[in-house]
Amino acid sequence: MALQRCPGCRKKISESAKLCPHCAFSFAEADLEKYKAVLEQRRQHNAEINRKSVKLHLIWFVIFAVVIGVASWWQNGG
């Protein structure tokens, strides 16, 4: 008997199970398609968060570089 992880609760269950005995996740084809759609939505949301995070990091890097540049210029007698 092979085991797989339930996508709903991540517990190991039989590959032949139609429902997870722990969380009642359904392995019917229609339910799996709904689950895949939810996963794709989450992936897109996380990708958007990552893009915003990269922009924020770049802004902070530029601010840091400007502060270091101004401090260096001022230290050298500006």
C-alpha positions as CSV (number, residue, x, y, z in Angstrom):
1,M,0.0,0.0,0.0
2,A,1.6,3.3,-1.2
3,L,1.1,6.4,0.8
4,Q,0.6,10.0,-0.3
5,R,0.3,13.3,1.6
6,C,-3.1,14.9,1.7
7,P,-3.0,18.4,0.2
8,G,-5.5,19.6,2.8
9,C,-3.8,18.5,6.0
10,R,-0.4,17.1,4.9
11,K,-1.0,13.8,6.7
12,K,-0.1,10.5,5.1
13,I,-3.0,8.6,3.6
14,S,-3.5,5.7,1.2
15,E,-3.2,6.5,-2.5
16,S,-6.5,4.7,-3.1
17,A,-8.4,6.9,-0.6
18,K,-11.2,8.9,-2.1
19,L,-11.5,11.2,1.0
20,C,-8.9,12.0,3.6
21,P,-9.9,10.5,6.9
22,H,-8.4,13.4,8.8
23,C,-9.8,16.4,7.1
24,A,-12.3,15.0,4.5
25,F,-10.4,16.5,1.5
26,S,-12.0,15.0,-1.6
27,F,-9.9,13.5,-4.3
28,A,-12.7,13.6,-6.9
29,E,-11.5,15.1,-10.2
30,A,-13.8,18.2,-9.9
31,D,-12.5,18.9,-6.4
32,L,-8.9,18.5,-7.5
33,E,-9.5,21.0,-10.2
34,K,-10.9,23.5,-7.7
35,Y,-7.8,22.9,-5.5
36,K,-5.5,23.5,-8.4
37,A,-7.2,26.8,-9.2
38,V,-6.8,27.9,-5.5
39,L,-3.1,26.9,-5.6
40,E,-2.6,29.0,-8.8
41,Q,-4.4,31.9,-7.2
42,R,-2.1,31.7,-4.1
43,R,1.0,31.4,-6.4
44,Q,0.0,34.6,-8.3
45,H,-0.6,36.4,-5.0
46,N,2.7,35.3,-3.6
47,A,4.5,36.4,-6.8
48,E,2.9,39.8,-6.5
49,I,4.1,40.1,-2.9
50,N,7.6,39.1,-4.0
51,R,7.6,41.8,-6.7
52,K,6.6,44.4,-4.2
53,S,9.2,43.2,-1.7
54,V,12.0,43.4,-4.4
55,K,10.9,47.0,-5.2
56,L,11.0,47.9,-1.5
57,H,14.5,46.4,-1.1
58,L,15.7,48.3,-4.1
59,I,14.4,51.6,-2.7
60,W,16.1,51.0,0.7
61,F,19.3,50.1,-1.1
62,V,19.2,53.4,-3.1
63,I,18.5,55.4,0.1
64,F,21.4,53.6,1.9
65,A,23.8,54.2,-1.0
66,V,22.8,57.9,-1.1
67,V,23.4,58.3,2.7
68,I,26.8,56.6,2.4
69,G,27.7,58.8,-0.5
70,V,26.7,62.0,1.2
71,A,28.5,60.9,4.4
72,S,31.6,60.1,2.5
73,W,31.5,63.4,0.6
74,W,30.9,65.3,3.9
75,Q,33.8,63.5,5.6
76,N,36.2,64.4,2.8
77,G,35.6,68.1,3.4
78,G,32.7,68.5,0.9
